[in-house]
Amino acid sequence: MNKKTNSIVILYTDDNKILMQDRRNIRKWGEEWVFFGGGVESGENKEAAAIREIKEELDFELKDFIYIGQIVGTVARYKPPHEQWQITSEIFVTKVADDLSQFTVHEGLGAQFFTIDEIKKMNLAPDIDLKILGLFEEFILKK
């Protein structure tokens, strides 16, 4: 089985809406919407990967962010070859203003803020994204 580590950043507003990426044109796992972030490169730590990925995907300077935990899940590629992957996701959160103009989306079809309940109804990466959302819910309950 292939293995990969990602740094994921949940960008959320004062009312806990989360910025999601529309990936219908570039999906890998059958997902339509995902959290922002991506692979940790060789020689890079999870924090540096989070900063780099948010800069690459949103042209946004990630400064104040908090590590909230790790999620491990298994997915299969959406298109052949249907390889199995074990994905380890390092999860960070950062609060942002509810204003899409602060972001320039460079990957996917765009971005939009959603409530937690709306996200639970989306076509997400199986076995991973709902676990990530659950970790975020635990984080906001502790605040």
N, CA, C and O atoms as a GROMACS GRO file, in nm:
protein
  572
    1MET      N    1   0.084  -0.118   0.000
    1MET     CA    2   0.000   0.000   0.000
    1MET      C    3   0.088   0.124   0.000
    1MET      O    4   0.188   0.131   0.072
    2ASN      N    5   0.051   0.222  -0.081
    2ASN     CA    6   0.121   0.349  -0.085
    2ASN      C    7   0.089   0.430   0.040
    2ASN      O    8  -0.018   0.416   0.098
    3LYS      N    9   0.184   0.514   0.080
    3LYS     CA   10   0.164   0.599   0.198
    3LYS      C   11   0.199   0.743   0.165
    3LYS      O   12   0.289   0.770   0.085
    4LYS      N   13   0.126   0.836   0.228
    4LYS     CA   14   0.149   0.978   0.205
    4LYS      C   15   0.111   1.054   0.332
    4LYS      O   16   0.018   1.015   0.403
    5THR      N   17   0.184   1.162   0.360
    5THR     CA   18   0.151   1.251   0.471
    5THR      C   19   0.113   1.387   0.415
    5THR      O   20   0.185   1.443   0.332
    6ASN      N   21   0.001   1.439   0.462
    6ASN     CA   22  -0.049   1.570   0.421
    6ASN      C   23  -0.054   1.665   0.541
    6ASN      O   24  -0.071   1.621   0.654
    7SER      N   25  -0.039   1.793   0.514
    7SER     CA   26  -0.072   1.897   0.612
    7SER      C   27  -0.200   1.963   0.563
    7SER      O   28  -0.206   2.013   0.451
    8ILE      N   29  -0.301   1.961   0.647
    8ILE     CA   30  -0.432   2.017   0.614
    8ILE      C   31  -0.458   2.136   0.705
    8ILE      O   32  -0.432   2.130   0.825
    9VAL      N   33  -0.508   2.244   0.648
    9VAL     CA   34  -0.540   2.363   0.726
    9VAL      C   35  -0.689   2.392   0.713
    9VAL      O   36  -0.740   2.412   0.602
   10ILE      N   37  -0.757   2.394   0.825
   10ILE     CA   38  -0.898   2.430   0.827
   10ILE      C   39  -0.904   2.580   0.854
   10ILE      O   40  -0.870   2.626   0.962
   11LEU      N   41  -0.947   2.654   0.753
   11LEU     CA   42  -0.963   2.799   0.764
   11LEU      C   43  -1.109   2.824   0.801
   11LEU      O   44  -1.199   2.791   0.724
   12TYR      N   45  -1.132   2.882   0.920
   12TYR     CA   46  -1.269   2.895   0.969
   12TYR      C   47  -1.296   3.037   1.018
   12TYR      O   48  -1.205   3.112   1.054
   13THR      N   49  -1.424   3.072   1.020
   13THR     CA   50  -1.467   3.206   1.057
   13THR      C   51  -1.515   3.210   1.203
   13THR      O   52  -1.521   3.107   1.270
   14ASP      N   53  -1.548   3.330   1.251
   14ASP     CA   54  -1.599   3.346   1.387
   14ASP      C   55  -1.721   3.259   1.415
   14ASP      O   56  -1.740   3.213   1.527
   15ASP      N   57  -1.805   3.238   1.312
   15ASP     CA   58  -1.925   3.155   1.331
   15ASP      C   59  -1.901   3.010   1.286
   15ASP      O   60  -1.996   2.936   1.258
   16ASN      N   61  -1.773   2.970   1.281
   16ASN     CA   62  -1.731   2.832   1.253
   16ASN      C   63  -1.766   2.781   1.114
   16ASN      O   64  -1.777   2.660   1.094
   17LYS      N   65  -1.782   2.871   1.017
   17LYS     CA   66  -1.793   2.827   0.879
   17LYS      C   67  -1.652   2.795   0.830
   17LYS      O   68  -1.555   2.861   0.869
   18ILE      N   69  -1.641   2.695   0.745
   18ILE     CA   70  -1.512   2.644   0.700
   18ILE      C   71  -1.497   2.668   0.550
   18ILE      O   72  -1.589   2.644   0.472
   19LEU      N   73  -1.378   2.714   0.510
   19LEU     CA   74  -1.348   2.733   0.369
   19LEU      C   75  -1.314   2.598   0.307
   19LEU      O   76  -1.224   2.528   0.353
   20MET      N   77  -1.388   2.562   0.202
   20MET     CA   78  -1.368   2.434   0.134
   20MET      C   79  -1.329   2.460  -0.011
   20MET      O   80  -1.370   2.559  -0.072
   21GLN      N   81  -1.248   2.369  -0.065
   21GLN     CA   82  -1.202   2.378  -0.204
   21GLN      C   83  -1.289   2.291  -0.294
   21GLN      O   84  -1.313   2.174  -0.263
   22ASP      N   85  -1.337   2.348  -0.404
   22ASP     CA   86  -1.414   2.275  -0.505
   22ASP      C   87  -1.316   2.201  -0.596
   22ASP      O   88  -1.242   2.264  -0.671
   23ARG      N   89  -1.316   2.068  -0.588
   23ARG     CA   90  -1.218   1.987  -0.662
   23ARG      C   91  -1.283   1.901  -0.770
   23ARG      O   92  -1.225   1.802  -0.814
   24ARG      N   93  -1.402   1.938  -0.814
   24ARG     CA   94  -1.471   1.853  -0.911
   24ARG      C   95  -1.393   1.834  -1.039
   24ARG      O   96  -1.412   1.734  -1.109
   25ASN      N   97  -1.305   1.927  -1.072
   25ASN     CA   98  -1.226   1.914  -1.196
   25ASN      C   99  -1.091   1.845  -1.175
   25ASN      O  100  -1.023   1.812  -1.273
   26ILE      N  101  -1.051   1.822  -1.051
   26ILE     CA  102  -0.919   1.762  -1.025
   26ILE      C  103  -0.924   1.656  -0.915
   26ILE      O  104  -0.824   1.633  -0.847
   27ARG      N  105  -1.035   1.594  -0.898
   27ARG     CA  106  -1.047   1.498  -0.788
   27ARG      C  107  -0.961   1.374  -0.809
   27ARG      O  108  -0.940   1.329  -0.922
   28LYS      N  109  -0.912   1.321  -0.697
   28LYS     CA  110  -0.827   1.201  -0.698
   28LYS      C  111  -0.898   1.082  -0.636
   28LYS      O  112  -0.879   0.968  -0.679
   29TRP      N  113  -0.980   1.108  -0.534
   29TRP     CA  114  -1.038   1.001  -0.454
   29TRP      C  115  -1.190   0.992  -0.471
   29TRP      O  116  -1.257   0.919  -0.397
   30GLY      N  117  -1.246   1.064  -0.567
   30GLY     CA  118  -1.390   1.069  -0.586
   30GLY      C  119  -1.455   1.186  -0.516
   30GLY      O  120  -1.576   1.205  -0.524
   31GLU      N  121  -1.375   1.266  -0.446
   31GLU     CA  122  -1.425   1.380  -0.370
   31GLU      C  123  -1.465   1.495  -0.463
   31GLU      O  124  -1.413   1.508  -0.574
   32GLU      N  125  -1.558   1.577  -0.416
   32GLU     CA  126  -1.592   1.701  -0.487
   32GLU      C  127  -1.545   1.823  -0.410
   32GLU      O  128  -1.512   1.925  -0.470
   33TRP      N  129  -1.540   1.814  -0.279
   33TRP     CA  130  -1.496   1.923  -0.192
   33TRP      C  131  -1.394   1.870  -0.093
   33TRP      O  132  -1.407   1.757  -0.046
   34VAL      N  133  -1.293   1.951  -0.060
   34VAL     CA  134  -1.191   1.910   0.037
   34VAL      C  135  -1.146   2.032   0.118
   34VAL      O  136  -1.173   2.147   0.084
   35PHE      N  137  -1.076   2.001   0.226
   35PHE     CA  138  -1.007   2.104   0.303
   35PHE      C  139  -0.880   2.142   0.227
   35PHE      O  140  -0.832   2.065   0.144
   36PHE      N  141  -0.828   2.260   0.254
   36PHE     CA  142  -0.707   2.304   0.186
   36PHE      C  143  -0.583   2.242   0.251
   36PHE      O  144  -0.579   2.220   0.372
   37GLY      N  145  -0.483   2.215   0.168
   37GLY     CA  146  -0.358   2.159   0.215
   37GLY      C  147  -0.305   2.061   0.113
   37GLY      O  148  -0.357   2.050   0.002
   38GLY      N  149  -0.200   1.989   0.151
   38GLY     CA  150  -0.143   1.892   0.058
   38GLY      C  151  -0.022   1.824   0.117
   38GLY      O  152   0.003   1.832   0.237
   39GLY      N  153   0.053   1.757   0.033
   39GLY     CA  154   0.161   1.669   0.074
   39GLY      C  155   0.278   1.738   0.141
   39GLY      O  156   0.319   1.848   0.104
   40VAL      N  157   0.330   1.669   0.242
   40VAL     CA  158   0.454   1.711   0.308
   40VAL      C  159   0.568   1.659   0.221
   40VAL      O  160   0.580   1.538   0.199
   41GLU      N  161   0.653   1.749   0.173
   41GLU     CA  162   0.763   1.711   0.086
   41GLU      C  163   0.883   1.662   0.166
   41GLU      O  164   0.895   1.690   0.285
   42SER      N  165   0.971   1.589   0.100
   42SER     CA  166   1.091   1.535   0.163
   42SER      C  167   1.172   1.648   0.226
   42SER      O  168   1.198   1.750   0.162
   43GLY      N  169   1.212   1.630   0.352
   43GLY     CA  170   1.290   1.730   0.423
   43GLY      C  171   1.209   1.843   0.483
   43GLY      O  172   1.266   1.935   0.541
   44GLU      N  173   1.078   1.839   0.469
   44GLU     CA  174   0.989   1.946   0.515
   44GLU      C  175   0.913   1.897   0.638
   44GLU      O  176   0.874   1.780   0.645
   45ASN      N  177   0.892   1.985   0.736
   45ASN     CA  178   0.808   1.946   0.848
   45ASN      C  179   0.663   1.984   0.820
   45ASN      O  180   0.634   2.056   0.725
   46LYS      N  181   0.572   1.934   0.904
   46LYS     CA  182   0.429   1.955   0.879
   46LYS      C  183   0.389   2.102   0.882
   46LYS      O  184   0.299   2.142   0.809
   47GLU      N  185   0.453   2.183   0.967
   47GLU     CA  186   0.421   2.325   0.974
   47GLU      C  187   0.462   2.398   0.846
   47GLU      O  188   0.386   2.478   0.792
   48ALA      N  189   0.584   2.370   0.798
   48ALA     CA  190   0.632   2.432   0.674
   48ALA      C  191   0.544   2.391   0.556
   48ALA      O  192   0.516   2.472   0.468
   49ALA      N  193   0.500   2.264   0.554
   49ALA     CA  194   0.412   2.218   0.447
   49ALA      C  195   0.278   2.292   0.450
   49ALA      O  196   0.225   2.329   0.346
   50ALA      N  197   0.225   2.314   0.570
   50ALA     CA  198   0.098   2.386   0.582
   50ALA      C  199   0.111   2.528   0.527
   50ALA      O  200   0.026   2.573   0.450
   51ILE      N  201   0.217   2.597   0.565
   51ILE     CA  202   0.240   2.734   0.517
   51ILE      C  203   0.254   2.736   0.365
   51ILE      O  204   0.192   2.818   0.298
   52ARG      N  205   0.337   2.645   0.312
   52ARG     CA  206   0.361   2.640   0.167
   52ARG      C  207   0.234   2.608   0.091
   52ARG      O  208   0.203   2.674  -0.009
   53GLU      N  209   0.159   2.508   0.136
   53GLU     CA  210   0.038   2.467   0.064
   53GLU      C  211  -0.067   2.578   0.060
   53GLU      O  212  -0.130   2.600  -0.043
   54ILE      N  213  -0.086   2.648   0.170
   54ILE     CA  214  -0.185   2.756   0.173
   54ILE      C  215  -0.140   2.872   0.084
   54ILE      O  216  -0.223   2.937   0.020
   55LYS      N  217  -0.012   2.898   0.079
   55LYS     CA  218   0.040   3.001  -0.012
   55LYS      C  219   0.017   2.959  -0.157
   55LYS      O  220  -0.028   3.040  -0.239
   56GLU      N  221   0.049   2.833  -0.190
   56GLU     CA  222   0.033   2.784  -0.327
   56GLU      C  223  -0.113   2.780  -0.370
   56GLU      O  224  -0.146   2.820  -0.482
   57GLU      N  225  -0.200   2.733  -0.283
   57GLU     CA  226  -0.340   2.710  -0.322
   57GLU      C  227  -0.427   2.834  -0.310
   57GLU      O  228  -0.522   2.850  -0.387
   58LEU      N  229  -0.396   2.924  -0.215
   58LEU     CA  230  -0.483   3.039  -0.188
   58LEU      C  231  -0.413   3.174  -0.196
   58LEU      O  232  -0.478   3.278  -0.182
   59ASP      N  233  -0.281   3.174  -0.219
   59ASP     CA  234  -0.204   3.298  -0.215
   59ASP      C  235  -0.232   3.374  -0.085
   59ASP      O  236  -0.253   3.495  -0.085
   60PHE      N  237  -0.230   3.299   0.025
   60PHE     CA  238  -0.262   3.352   0.157
   60PHE      C  239  -0.146   3.324   0.251
   60PHE      O  240  -0.093   3.212   0.253
   61GLU      N  241  -0.106   3.425   0.327
   61GLU     CA  242   0.005   3.411   0.422
   61GLU      C  243  -0.048   3.352   0.553
   61GLU      O  244  -0.117   3.420   0.628
   62LEU      N  245  -0.015   3.228   0.578
   62LEU     CA  246  -0.058   3.160   0.700
   62LEU      C  247   0.038   3.198   0.812
   62LEU      O  248   0.157   3.170   0.806
   63LYS      N  249  -0.016   3.263   0.916
   63LYS     CA  250   0.068   3.309   1.026
   63LYS      C  251   0.029   3.245   1.158
   63LYS      O  252   0.108   3.172   1.218
   64ASP      N  253  -0.090   3.272   1.204
   64ASP     CA  254  -0.136   3.221   1.332
   64ASP      C  255  -0.218   3.096   1.308
   64ASP      O  256  -0.334   3.105   1.266
   65PHE      N  257  -0.159   2.980   1.335
   65PHE     CA  258  -0.232   2.856   1.317
   65PHE      C  259  -0.197   2.760   1.430
   65PHE      O  260  -0.089   2.769   1.489
   66ILE      N  261  -0.288   2.670   1.457
   66ILE     CA  262  -0.276   2.579   1.571
   66ILE      C  263  -0.286   2.436   1.521
   66ILE      O  264  -0.373   2.403   1.440
   67TYR      N  265  -0.197   2.350   1.570
   67TYR     CA  266  -0.203   2.208   1.540
   67TYR      C  267  -0.306   2.143   1.631
   67TYR      O  268  -0.302   2.161   1.752
   68ILE      N  269  -0.400   2.066   1.573
   68ILE     CA  270  -0.504   2.003   1.656
   68ILE      C  271  -0.500   1.851   1.653
   68ILE      O  272  -0.574   1.787   1.727
   69GLY      N  273  -0.415   1.791   1.569
   69GLY     CA  274  -0.404   1.646   1.574
   69GLY      C  275  -0.381   1.582   1.440
   69GLY      O  276  -0.360   1.648   1.338
   70GLN      N  277  -0.386   1.449   1.443
   70GLN     CA  278  -0.355   1.368   1.325
   70GLN      C  279  -0.470   1.271   1.297
   70GLN      O  280  -0.530   1.215   1.389
   71ILE      N  281  -0.499   1.252   1.170
   71ILE     CA  282  -0.599   1.156   1.124
   71ILE      C  283  -0.532   1.063   1.024
   71ILE      O  284  -0.457   1.109   0.937
   72VAL      N  285  -0.557   0.934   1.036
   72VAL     CA  286  -0.506   0.836   0.941
   72VAL      C  287  -0.624   0.766   0.877
   72VAL      O  288  -0.716   0.721   0.946
   73GLY      N  289  -0.623   0.756   0.746
   73GLY     CA  290  -0.730   0.689   0.673
   73GLY      C  291  -0.678   0.623   0.547
   73GLY      O  292  -0.564   0.646   0.505
   74THR      N  293  -0.762   0.541   0.488
   74THR     CA  294  -0.727   0.470   0.366
   74THR      C  295  -0.823   0.509   0.256
   74THR      O  296  -0.944   0.514   0.277
   75VAL      N  297  -0.769   0.537   0.137
   75VAL     CA  298  -0.851   0.572   0.022
   75VAL      C  299  -0.798   0.499  -0.101
   75VAL      O  300  -0.684   0.453  -0.104
   76ALA      N  301  -0.883   0.488  -0.202
   76ALA     CA  302  -0.843   0.431  -0.330
   76ALA      C  303  -0.857   0.540  -0.437
   76ALA      O  304  -0.950   0.621  -0.432
   77ARG      N  305  -0.767   0.540  -0.530
   77ARG     CA  306  -0.774   0.638  -0.640
   77ARG      C  307  -0.906   0.625  -0.714
   77ARG      O  308  -0.956   0.515  -0.738
   78TYR      N  309  -0.960   0.740  -0.752
   78TYR     CA  310  -1.088   0.750  -0.821
   78TYR      C  311  -1.080   0.693  -0.963
   78TYR      O  312  -1.173   0.627  -1.010
   79LYS      N  313  -0.967   0.718  -1.031
   79LYS     CA  314  -0.947   0.672  -1.169
   79LYS      C  315  -0.841   0.563  -1.170
   79LYS      O  316  -0.756   0.559  -1.081
   80PRO      N  317  -0.844   0.476  -1.269
   80PRO     CA  318  -0.742   0.371  -1.277
   80PRO      C  319  -0.602   0.430  -1.285
   80PRO      O  320  -0.585   0.537  -1.344
   81PRO      N  321  -0.502   0.367  -1.228
   81PRO     CA  322  -0.516   0.245  -1.149
   81PRO      C  323  -0.574   0.278  -1.011
   81PRO      O  324  -0.537   0.379  -0.952
   82HIS      N  325  -0.662   0.198  -0.961
   82HIS     CA  326  -0.732   0.223  -0.834
   82HIS      C  327  -0.645   0.182  -0.715
   82HIS      O  328  -0.684   0.097  -0.635
   83GLU      N  329  -0.529   0.242  -0.705
   83GLU     CA  330  -0.433   0.211  -0.600
   83GLU      C  331  -0.488   0.248  -0.462
   83GLU      O  332  -0.560   0.347  -0.448
   84GLN      N  333  -0.454   0.168  -0.363
   84GLN     CA  334  -0.489   0.198  -0.225
   84GLN      C  335  -0.379   0.285  -0.163
   84GLN      O  336  -0.260   0.261  -0.183
   85TRP      N  337  -0.421   0.386  -0.088
   85TRP     CA  338  -0.328   0.476  -0.022
   85TRP      C  339  -0.365   0.489   0.125
   85TRP      O  340  -0.483   0.501   0.160
   86GLN      N  341  -0.264   0.487   0.210
   86GLN     CA  342  -0.282   0.523   0.350
   86GLN      C  343  -0.238   0.669   0.363
   86GLN      O  344  -0.123   0.702   0.337
   87ILE      N  345  -0.331   0.754   0.403
   87ILE     CA  346  -0.304   0.897   0.414
   87ILE      C  347  -0.299   0.936   0.562
   87ILE      O  348  -0.394   0.912   0.636
   88THR      N  349  -0.188   0.995   0.602
   88THR     CA  350  -0.176   1.052   0.735
   88THR      C  351  -0.192   1.203   0.719
   88THR      O  352  -0.113   1.267   0.649
   89SER      N  353  -0.293   1.258   0.784
   89SER     CA  354  -0.321   1.402   0.772
   89SER      C  355  -0.290   1.471   0.904
   89SER      O  356  -0.346   1.438   1.008
   90GLU      N  357  -0.199   1.569   0.897
   90GLU     CA  358  -0.166   1.654   1.011
   90GLU      C  359  -0.256   1.776   1.002
   90GLU      O  360  -0.252   1.848   0.903
   91ILE      N  361  -0.338   1.799   1.104
   91ILE     CA  362  -0.446   1.897   1.095
   91ILE      C  363  -0.414   2.023   1.174
   91ILE      O  364  -0.378   2.018   1.292
   92PHE      N  365  -0.428   2.136   1.107
   92PHE     CA  366  -0.410   2.268   1.166
   92PHE      C  367  -0.538   2.348   1.148
   92PHE      O  368  -0.618   2.319   1.058
   93VAL      N  369  -0.557   2.449   1.232
   93VAL     CA  370  -0.671   2.540   1.217
   93VAL      C  371  -0.620   2.683   1.224
   93VAL      O  372  -0.520   2.712   1.290
   94THR      N  373  -0.691   2.772   1.156
   94THR     CA  374  -0.664   2.915   1.165
   94THR      C  375  -0.795   2.989   1.142
   94THR      O  376  -0.875   2.952   1.056
   95LYS      N  377  -0.815   3.094   1.218
   95LYS     CA  378  -0.936   3.175   1.203
   95LYS      C  379  -0.911   3.281   1.096
   95LYS      O  380  -0.805   3.344   1.092
   96VAL      N  381  -1.010   3.300   1.008
   96VAL     CA  382  -1.001   3.399   0.900
   96VAL      C  383  -1.130   3.480   0.895
   96VAL      O  384  -1.232   3.439   0.951
   97ALA      N  385  -1.125   3.593   0.828
   97ALA     CA  386  -1.245   3.673   0.806
   97ALA      C  387  -1.335   3.604   0.704
   97ALA      O  388  -1.287   3.531   0.617
   98ASP      N  389  -1.463   3.627   0.715
   98ASP     CA  390  -1.562   3.569   0.623
   98ASP      C  391  -1.567   3.654   0.496
   98ASP      O  392  -1.668   3.718   0.467
   99ASP      N  393  -1.456   3.654   0.421
   99ASP     CA  394  -1.441   3.739   0.303
   99ASP      C  395  -1.355   3.666   0.200
   99ASP      O  396  -1.234   3.654   0.217
  100LEU      N  397  -1.417   3.618   0.095
  100LEU     CA  398  -1.344   3.540  -0.006
  100LEU      C  399  -1.241   3.623  -0.082
  100LEU      O  400  -1.150   3.567  -0.143
  101SER      N  401  -1.254   3.757  -0.081
  101SER     CA  402  -1.162   3.840  -0.159
  101SER      C  403  -1.019   3.836  -0.105
  101SER      O  404  -0.927   3.879  -0.175
  102GLN      N  405  -0.997   3.786   0.017
  102GLN     CA  406  -0.862   3.776   0.072
  102GLN      C  407  -0.783   3.658   0.014
  102GLN      O  408  -0.663   3.643   0.038
  103PHE      N  409  -0.852   3.574  -0.064
  103PHE     CA  410  -0.792   3.455  -0.121
  103PHE      C  411  -0.792   3.462  -0.274
  103PHE      O  412  -0.885   3.516  -0.334
  104THR      N  413  -0.687   3.407  -0.335
  104THR     CA  414  -0.684   3.384  -0.479
  104THR      C  415  -0.665   3.234  -0.497
  104THR      O  416  -0.557   3.181  -0.471
  105VAL      N  417  -0.769   3.167  -0.541
  105VAL     CA  418  -0.766   3.022  -0.552
  105VAL      C  419  -0.690   2.982  -0.678
  105VAL      O  420  -0.725   3.022  -0.789
  106HIS      N  421  -0.583   2.902  -0.659
  106HIS     CA  422  -0.498   2.860  -0.770
  106HIS      C  423  -0.519   2.714  -0.808
  106HIS      O  424  -0.455   2.665  -0.901
  107GLU      N  425  -0.606   2.643  -0.739
  107GLU     CA  426  -0.625   2.501  -0.765
  107GLU      C  427  -0.772   2.468  -0.748
  107GLU      O  428  -0.836   2.513  -0.653
  108GLY      N  429  -0.826   2.389  -0.840
  108GLY     CA  430  -0.967   2.355  -0.833
  108GLY      C  431  -1.053   2.461  -0.900
  108GLY      O  432  -1.004   2.549  -0.970
  109LEU      N  433  -1.184   2.451  -0.875
  109LEU     CA  434  -1.280   2.542  -0.938
  109LEU      C  435  -1.316   2.662  -0.852
  109LEU      O  436  -1.391   2.749  -0.895
  110GLY      N  437  -1.262   2.667  -0.730
  110GLY     CA  438  -1.292   2.779  -0.643
  110GLY      C  439  -1.300   2.736  -0.498
  110GLY      O  440  -1.261   2.625  -0.461
  111ALA      N  441  -1.352   2.828  -0.416
  111ALA     CA  442  -1.365   2.803  -0.273
  111ALA      C  443  -1.491   2.870  -0.222
  111ALA      O  444  -1.540   2.967  -0.279
  112GLN      N  445  -1.542   2.816  -0.114
  112GLN     CA  446  -1.664   2.870  -0.055
  112GLN      C  447  -1.669   2.832   0.093
  112GLN      O  448  -1.618   2.727   0.132
  113PHE      N  449  -1.731   2.918   0.174
  113PHE     CA  450  -1.750   2.888   0.316
  113PHE      C  451  -1.877   2.807   0.334
  113PHE      O  452  -1.979   2.833   0.270
  114PHE      N  453  -1.870   2.706   0.423
  114PHE     CA  454  -1.984   2.620   0.453
  114PHE      C  455  -1.994   2.595   0.602
  114PHE      O  456  -1.894   2.603   0.674
  115THR      N  457  -2.114   2.565   0.649
  115THR     CA  458  -2.133   2.523   0.788
  115THR      C  459  -2.089   2.377   0.802
  115THR      O  460  -2.074   2.306   0.703
  116ILE      N  461  -2.070   2.336   0.924
  116ILE     CA  462  -2.033   2.197   0.950
  116ILE      C  463  -2.142   2.103   0.898
  116ILE      O  464  -2.110   2.000   0.837
  117ASP      N  465  -2.268   2.136   0.921
  117ASP     CA  466  -2.378   2.050   0.874
  117ASP      C  467  -2.380   2.040   0.722
  117ASP      O  468  -2.407   1.933   0.667
  118GLU      N  469  -2.352   2.150   0.653
  118GLU     CA  470  -2.347   2.145   0.506
  118GLU      C  471  -2.232   2.056   0.459
  118GLU      O  472  -2.248   1.981   0.363
  119ILE      N  473  -2.118   2.063   0.525
  119ILE     CA  474  -2.003   1.983   0.486
  119ILE      C  475  -2.031   1.834   0.505
  119ILE      O  476  -1.988   1.753   0.424
  120LYS      N  477  -2.102   1.799   0.609
  120LYS     CA  478  -2.134   1.658   0.635
  120LYS      C  479  -2.216   1.596   0.522
  120LYS      O  480  -2.217   1.474   0.508
  121LYS      N  481  -2.284   1.677   0.443
  121LYS     CA  482  -2.367   1.628   0.333
  121LYS      C  483  -2.293   1.627   0.199
  121LYS      O  484  -2.348   1.583   0.098
  122MET      N  485  -2.169   1.675   0.197
  122MET     CA  486  -2.092   1.686   0.073
  122MET      C  487  -2.028   1.553   0.034
  122MET      O  488  -2.015   1.461   0.116
  123ASN      N  489  -1.988   1.545  -0.092
  123ASN     CA  490  -1.910   1.432  -0.141
  123ASN      C  491  -1.764   1.462  -0.108
  123ASN      O  492  -1.697   1.537  -0.180
  124LEU      N  493  -1.715   1.401   0.001
  124LEU     CA  494  -1.581   1.425   0.052
  124LEU      C  495  -1.491   1.305   0.025
  124LEU      O  496  -1.538   1.201  -0.022
  125ALA      N  497  -1.362   1.319   0.054
  125ALA     CA  498  -1.270   1.205   0.044
  125ALA      C  499  -1.311   1.102   0.150
  125ALA      O  500  -1.312   1.133   0.269
  126PRO      N  501  -1.344   0.981   0.107
  126PRO     CA  502  -1.394   0.882   0.202
  126PRO      C  503  -1.290   0.844   0.306
  126PRO      O  504  -1.170   0.841   0.279
  127ASP      N  505  -1.338   0.815   0.426
  127ASP     CA  506  -1.258   0.764   0.539
  127ASP      C  507  -1.161   0.866   0.596
  127ASP      O  508  -1.089   0.834   0.691
  128ILE      N  509  -1.156   0.986   0.542
  128ILE     CA  510  -1.060   1.083   0.595
  128ILE      C  511  -1.129   1.214   0.634
  128ILE      O  512  -1.117   1.258   0.749
  129ASP      N  513  -1.199   1.276   0.539
  129ASP     CA  514  -1.248   1.412   0.562
  129ASP      C  515  -1.353   1.422   0.673
  129ASP      O  516  -1.356   1.522   0.745
  130LEU      N  517  -1.438   1.322   0.689
  130LEU     CA  518  -1.533   1.327   0.801
  130LEU      C  519  -1.462   1.314   0.935
  130LEU      O  520  -1.506   1.372   1.034
  131LYS      N  521  -1.352   1.238   0.938
  131LYS     CA  522  -1.271   1.228   1.060
  131LYS      C  523  -1.206   1.364   1.090
  131LYS      O  524  -1.199   1.407   1.205
  132ILE      N  525  -1.157   1.430   0.985
  132ILE     CA  526  -1.097   1.563   1.002
  132ILE      C  527  -1.202   1.660   1.055
  132ILE      O  528  -1.174   1.738   1.146
  133LEU      N  529  -1.321   1.656   0.999
  133LEU     CA  530  -1.429   1.743   1.044
  133LEU      C  531  -1.463   1.716   1.191
  133LEU      O  532  -1.488   1.808   1.268
  134GLY      N  533  -1.464   1.588   1.229
  134GLY     CA  534  -1.489   1.552   1.368
  134GLY      C  535  -1.384   1.608   1.462
  134GLY      O  536  -1.416   1.653   1.572
  135LEU      N  537  -1.258   1.606   1.420
  135LEU     CA  538  -1.150   1.664   1.500
  135LEU      C  539  -1.170   1.814   1.516
  135LEU      O  540  -1.146   1.868   1.624
  136PHE      N  541  -1.214   1.881   1.410
  136PHE     CA  542  -1.242   2.024   1.418
  136PHE      C  543  -1.358   2.049   1.516
  136PHE      O  544  -1.352   2.142   1.596
  137GLU      N  545  -1.463   1.968   1.509
  137GLU     CA  546  -1.576   1.984   1.601
  137GLU      C  547  -1.530   1.970   1.747
  137GLU      O  548  -1.575   2.045   1.833
  138GLU      N  549  -1.442   1.874   1.775
  138GLU     CA  550  -1.388   1.859   1.910
  138GLU      C  551  -1.311   1.984   1.950
  138GLU      O  552  -1.321   2.030   2.064
  139PHE      N  553  -1.234   2.040   1.856
  139PHE     CA  554  -1.156   2.161   1.883
  139PHE      C  555  -1.247   2.278   1.921
  139PHE      O  556  -1.221   2.347   2.019
  140ILE      N  557  -1.354   2.301   1.844
  140ILE     CA  558  -1.439   2.418   1.873
  140ILE      C  559  -1.520   2.398   2.001
  140ILE      O  560  -1.555   2.496   2.066
  141LEU      N  561  -1.550   2.274   2.037
  141LEU     CA  562  -1.622   2.249   2.163
  141LEU      C  563  -1.535   2.279   2.284
  141LEU      O  564  -1.587   2.314   2.390
  142LYS      N  565  -1.403   2.266   2.270
  142LYS     CA  566  -1.310   2.292   2.380
  142LYS      C  567  -1.282   2.441   2.398
  142LYS      O  568  -1.233   2.482   2.504
  143LYS      N  569  -1.312   2.522   2.296
  143LYS     CA  570  -1.281   2.665   2.304
  143LYS      C  571  -1.370   2.736   2.403
  143LYS      O  572  -1.358   2.856   2.422
   0.00000   0.00000   0.00000
